[in-house]
Amino acid sequence: MALDTSEEEQVEKIQSFFRDNGWFIAIALVAALGGNYGYRTWEDQKAAYAASASDAFTAFQDASRGNVVEDKAALIAQGEALQLDYADSEYALLAGLQLAKIHFDAGDLQAAEAALREISDTDNELLSPLVQLRLARALSAQDRAEEGLTILAKQIRWAGFTSAKNELEGDLLYQLGRLDEARQSYQLAENTAGEGLQPGLTMKVQDLTFAEADIPAAAASEPDGSDVSSEIESEAGDRSMEEAADVGSASEENG
Protein backbone atom coordinates (compact mmCIF):
# COMPACT_ATOMS: atom_id res chain seq x y z
CA MET A 1 0.00 0.00 0.00
CA ALA A 2 1.53 3.32 -1.06
CA LEU A 3 1.11 6.67 0.60
CA ASP A 4 -1.11 9.13 -1.26
CA THR A 5 0.86 11.50 -3.53
CA SER A 6 -1.61 14.30 -2.76
CA GLU A 7 -0.71 13.96 0.93
CA GLU A 8 2.96 14.40 0.08
CA GLU A 9 2.05 17.62 -1.70
CA GLN A 10 0.15 18.75 1.39
CA VAL A 11 3.23 18.12 3.53
CA GLU A 12 5.27 20.31 1.19
CA LYS A 13 2.70 23.10 1.41
CA ILE A 14 2.52 22.88 5.20
CA GLN A 15 6.30 22.93 5.48
CA SER A 16 6.43 26.05 3.31
CA PHE A 17 3.73 27.68 5.43
CA PHE A 18 5.63 27.03 8.65
CA ARG A 19 8.88 28.20 7.10
CA ASP A 20 7.36 31.42 5.78
CA ASN A 21 4.85 32.26 8.52
CA GLY A 22 5.39 30.20 11.64
CA TRP A 23 7.56 32.58 13.62
CA PHE A 24 5.60 35.64 12.47
CA ILE A 25 2.47 34.12 14.03
CA ALA A 26 4.29 33.59 17.31
CA ILE A 27 5.61 37.17 17.24
CA ALA A 28 2.14 38.55 16.57
CA LEU A 29 0.80 36.60 19.55
CA VAL A 30 3.43 38.04 21.88
CA ALA A 31 2.77 41.54 20.58
CA ALA A 32 -0.99 41.12 21.09
CA LEU A 33 -0.39 40.09 24.69
CA GLY A 34 1.70 43.19 25.28
CA GLY A 35 5.04 41.42 25.66
CA ASN A 36 7.40 44.29 24.80
CA TYR A 37 10.28 43.53 27.14
CA GLY A 38 13.22 42.10 25.22
CA TYR A 39 11.04 41.92 22.14
CA ARG A 40 13.78 42.46 19.58
CA THR A 41 16.08 39.86 21.13
CA TRP A 42 13.25 37.37 21.42
CA GLU A 43 12.25 38.05 17.81
CA ASP A 44 15.78 37.38 16.58
CA GLN A 45 16.08 34.19 18.62
CA LYS A 46 12.72 32.90 17.44
CA ALA A 47 13.57 33.61 13.82
CA ALA A 48 16.92 31.87 14.15
CA TYR A 49 15.31 28.85 15.84
CA ALA A 50 12.64 28.55 13.13
CA ALA A 51 15.21 28.87 10.36
CA SER A 52 17.44 26.25 11.99
CA ALA A 53 14.51 23.84 12.41
CA SER A 54 13.47 24.36 8.79
CA ASP A 55 17.00 23.74 7.55
CA ALA A 56 17.31 20.59 9.67
CA PHE A 57 14.05 19.19 8.32
CA THR A 58 14.94 20.07 4.73
CA ALA A 59 18.25 18.22 5.12
CA PHE A 60 16.44 15.23 6.61
CA GLN A 61 13.85 15.26 3.83
CA ASP A 62 16.52 15.49 1.12
CA ALA A 63 18.43 12.60 2.67
CA SER A 64 15.24 10.55 2.80
CA ARG A 65 14.58 11.04 -0.89
CA GLY A 66 17.95 9.55 -1.72
CA ASN A 67 17.43 6.72 0.77
CA VAL A 68 18.95 3.29 0.21
CA VAL A 69 18.51 0.29 2.51
CA GLU A 70 21.99 0.69 4.02
CA ASP A 71 21.21 4.27 5.08
CA LYS A 72 18.00 3.51 6.94
CA ALA A 73 19.55 3.44 10.41
CA ALA A 74 21.39 6.73 9.80
CA LEU A 75 18.22 8.35 8.47
CA ILE A 76 16.20 7.26 11.48
CA ALA A 77 18.87 8.62 13.81
CA GLN A 78 18.82 11.93 11.92
CA GLY A 79 15.05 12.18 12.18
CA GLU A 80 14.93 11.29 15.86
CA ALA A 81 17.65 13.86 16.62
CA LEU A 82 15.57 16.50 14.83
CA GLN A 83 12.56 15.58 16.97
CA LEU A 84 14.61 15.99 20.14
CA ASP A 85 16.33 19.24 19.12
CA TYR A 86 13.13 20.94 17.96
CA ALA A 87 10.55 19.13 20.08
CA ASP A 88 8.33 22.19 20.50
CA SER A 89 8.18 23.03 16.81
CA GLU A 90 6.00 21.86 13.96
CA TYR A 91 9.10 20.36 12.35
CA ALA A 92 9.18 17.65 15.02
CA LEU A 93 5.74 16.55 13.75
CA LEU A 94 6.89 16.68 10.14
CA ALA A 95 9.93 14.61 11.11
CA GLY A 96 7.61 12.05 12.73
CA LEU A 97 5.61 11.78 9.51
CA GLN A 98 8.80 11.35 7.51
CA LEU A 99 10.13 8.69 9.89
CA ALA A 100 6.88 6.76 9.56
CA LYS A 101 7.17 6.94 5.77
CA ILE A 102 10.71 5.57 5.89
CA HIS A 103 9.54 2.60 7.98
CA PHE A 104 6.45 2.12 5.81
CA ASP A 105 8.43 2.08 2.57
CA ALA A 106 10.85 -0.42 4.11
CA GLY A 107 7.95 -2.72 5.01
CA ASP A 108 8.36 -2.25 8.77
CA LEU A 109 4.70 -1.57 9.48
CA GLN A 110 4.94 -1.87 13.25
CA ALA A 111 7.70 0.74 13.39
CA ALA A 112 5.66 3.02 11.11
CA GLU A 113 2.67 2.64 13.42
CA ALA A 114 4.82 3.41 16.48
CA ALA A 115 6.24 6.56 14.85
CA LEU A 116 2.74 7.80 14.02
CA ARG A 117 1.27 6.99 17.43
CA GLU A 118 4.06 9.03 19.01
CA ILE A 119 2.70 12.16 17.31
CA SER A 120 -0.98 11.16 17.03
CA ASP A 121 -2.10 13.29 19.99
CA THR A 122 -1.03 16.54 18.34
CA ASP A 123 -3.52 19.39 18.41
CA ASN A 124 -1.96 20.94 15.31
CA GLU A 125 -4.94 21.38 12.98
CA LEU A 126 -2.80 21.41 9.84
CA LEU A 127 -0.98 18.15 10.53
CA SER A 128 -3.39 16.11 12.66
CA PRO A 129 -5.48 14.89 9.66
CA LEU A 130 -2.34 13.64 7.90
CA VAL A 131 -1.18 11.79 11.01
CA GLN A 132 -4.55 10.07 11.47
CA LEU A 133 -4.85 9.10 7.79
CA ARG A 134 -1.41 7.52 7.72
CA LEU A 135 -1.94 5.75 11.02
CA ALA A 136 -5.18 4.26 9.69
CA ARG A 137 -3.35 3.10 6.54
CA ALA A 138 -0.60 1.50 8.61
CA LEU A 139 -3.25 -0.40 10.57
CA SER A 140 -5.03 -1.44 7.37
CA ALA A 141 -1.78 -2.83 6.00
CA GLN A 142 -1.60 -5.00 9.12
CA ASP A 143 -5.16 -6.31 8.59
CA ARG A 144 -6.48 -4.20 11.45
CA ALA A 145 -9.19 -2.38 9.54
CA GLU A 146 -11.52 -2.02 12.55
CA GLU A 147 -8.83 -0.14 14.43
CA GLY A 148 -8.30 2.03 11.38
CA LEU A 149 -11.98 2.98 11.38
CA THR A 150 -11.70 3.93 15.04
CA ILE A 151 -8.82 6.27 14.23
CA LEU A 152 -10.82 7.95 11.44
CA ALA A 153 -13.78 8.42 13.77
CA LYS A 154 -11.80 10.91 15.89
CA GLN A 155 -13.45 14.29 16.18
CA ILE A 156 -10.88 16.53 14.52
CA ARG A 157 -11.07 19.15 11.78
CA TRP A 158 -10.48 17.24 8.55
CA ALA A 159 -10.76 20.38 6.39
CA GLY A 160 -9.10 19.69 3.02
CA PHE A 161 -8.71 15.99 3.87
CA THR A 162 -12.44 15.17 4.01
CA SER A 163 -12.46 13.33 0.69
CA ALA A 164 -9.30 11.38 1.57
CA LYS A 165 -10.86 10.40 4.92
CA ASN A 166 -14.07 9.17 3.27
CA GLU A 167 -12.15 7.21 0.64
CA LEU A 168 -9.96 5.54 3.24
CA GLU A 169 -13.07 4.65 5.26
CA GLY A 170 -14.40 3.03 2.10
CA ASP A 171 -11.18 1.04 1.69
CA LEU A 172 -11.33 -0.16 5.29
CA LEU A 173 -15.00 -1.11 5.04
CA TYR A 174 -14.30 -2.96 1.79
CA GLN A 175 -11.48 -4.79 3.55
CA LEU A 176 -14.01 -5.90 6.18
CA GLY A 177 -16.50 -7.04 3.53
CA ARG A 178 -19.01 -4.31 4.41
CA LEU A 179 -19.70 -3.44 0.78
CA ASP A 180 -22.85 -1.33 1.22
CA GLU A 181 -21.11 0.97 3.68
CA ALA A 182 -17.96 1.05 1.56
CA ARG A 183 -19.94 2.22 -1.46
CA GLN A 184 -21.55 4.99 0.59
CA SER A 185 -18.15 6.17 1.82
CA TYR A 186 -16.77 6.18 -1.73
CA GLN A 187 -19.81 8.17 -2.84
CA LEU A 188 -19.20 10.75 -0.11
CA ALA A 189 -15.54 10.92 -1.12
CA GLU A 190 -16.52 11.48 -4.74
CA ASN A 191 -18.90 14.26 -3.74
CA THR A 192 -16.15 16.16 -1.91
CA ALA A 193 -13.17 15.37 -4.17
CA GLY A 194 -11.34 17.68 -6.52
CA GLU A 195 -11.70 17.09 -10.25
CA GLY A 196 -8.44 15.18 -10.58
CA LEU A 197 -9.49 12.57 -8.02
CA GLN A 198 -13.09 12.02 -9.09
CA PRO A 199 -12.53 9.46 -11.91
CA GLY A 200 -10.87 6.92 -9.59
CA LEU A 201 -13.58 7.35 -6.96
CA THR A 202 -16.31 7.03 -9.59
CA MET A 203 -14.80 3.69 -10.62
CA LYS A 204 -14.87 2.47 -7.03
CA VAL A 205 -18.54 3.45 -6.65
CA GLN A 206 -19.46 1.78 -9.94
CA ASP A 207 -17.51 -1.40 -9.17
CA LEU A 208 -19.40 -1.90 -5.90
CA THR A 209 -22.72 -0.97 -7.48
CA PHE A 210 -22.23 -3.61 -10.19
CA ALA A 211 -21.01 -6.14 -7.62
CA GLU A 212 -24.19 -5.70 -5.61
CA ALA A 213 -26.28 -6.01 -8.78
CA ASP A 214 -24.72 -9.44 -9.45
CA ILE A 215 -25.86 -10.87 -6.10
CA PRO A 216 -29.58 -11.31 -6.99
CA ALA A 217 -28.67 -12.90 -10.34
CA ALA A 218 -26.40 -15.42 -8.63
CA ALA A 219 -29.05 -16.23 -6.04
CA ALA A 220 -31.71 -16.71 -8.73
CA SER A 221 -29.72 -19.57 -10.26
CA GLU A 222 -29.96 -21.60 -7.05
CA PRO A 223 -32.82 -24.08 -6.33
CA ASP A 224 -36.05 -22.18 -5.70
CA GLY A 225 -34.16 -19.23 -7.05
CA SER A 226 -37.27 -17.26 -7.95
CA ASP A 227 -38.28 -16.91 -4.32
CA VAL A 228 -34.72 -16.08 -3.19
CA SER A 229 -34.30 -13.58 -6.00
CA SER A 230 -37.55 -11.82 -5.14
CA GLU A 231 -36.58 -11.60 -1.47
CA ILE A 232 -33.13 -10.18 -2.22
CA GLU A 233 -34.50 -7.72 -4.73
CA SER A 234 -37.00 -6.50 -2.15
CA GLU A 235 -34.28 -6.09 0.47
CA ALA A 236 -31.97 -4.41 -2.04
CA GLY A 237 -34.72 -1.98 -2.98
CA ASP A 238 -35.35 -1.02 0.63
CA ARG A 239 -31.62 -0.71 1.28
CA SER A 240 -31.10 1.43 -1.83
CA MET A 241 -33.76 3.89 -0.67
CA GLU A 242 -32.15 4.12 2.76
CA GLU A 243 -28.70 4.57 1.28
CA ALA A 244 -29.92 7.22 -1.13
CA ALA A 245 -31.35 9.15 1.82
CA ASP A 246 -28.11 8.79 3.78
CA VAL A 247 -25.95 9.90 0.88
CA GLY A 248 -28.26 12.78 0.12
CA SER A 249 -28.15 13.97 3.74
CA ALA A 250 -24.36 13.68 3.83
CA SER A 251 -24.07 15.58 0.55
CA GLU A 252 -26.21 18.43 1.93
CA GLU A 253 -24.08 18.60 5.07
CA ASN A 254 -20.85 18.67 3.04
CA GLY A 255 -22.40 21.09 0.61
FENZINOR-V529661 format. One line per field, one symbol per residue. phi: phi as a letter, one per 20 degrees, with the letter a starting at -180 (. if undefined). psi: psi as a letter, one per 30 degrees, with the letter a starting at -180 (. if undefined). burial: 1 if it has 24 or more other C-alpha atoms within 12 Angstrom, else 0. Layout:
phi = ???
psi = ???
burial = ???
This chain:
phi = .effffffffgfffgffffecgffffffffffeneefmfffffffffffffffffffffffffffefcgfegfffffffffffffcfedffffffffffffffffeneffffffffffdfefdfffdggffffffffffgfdmcfgffffffefeceelfdgffffffgffffffenefgfffffffffffdefgfefgfffffffgfffffffffffffeeglfffffffffffffffffffffffffffffff
psi = klkkeeeeeeeeeeeeeeeffefeeeeeeeeefgifkgeeeeeeeeeeeeeeeeeeeeeeeeeefgklefgeeeeeeeeeeeeefhfglffeeeeeeeeeeeeeffgieeeeeeeeefgfgkgjfefeeeeeeeeeeeeefghheeeeeeeffkiljfcfgeeeeeeeeeeeeeefgieeeeeeeeeeeefglleffeeeeeeeeeeeeeeeffeeeeefflkhfeeeeeeeeeeeeeeeeeeeeeeeeeeeef.
burial = 001000100011011001100110001000000000000000100110111011011101100100000001001101110110010011111111111111111100111111111011010101111111111111111100111110110001010011111111111111100011111111111111100000001101100110010011000000000000100110000000001000100000000
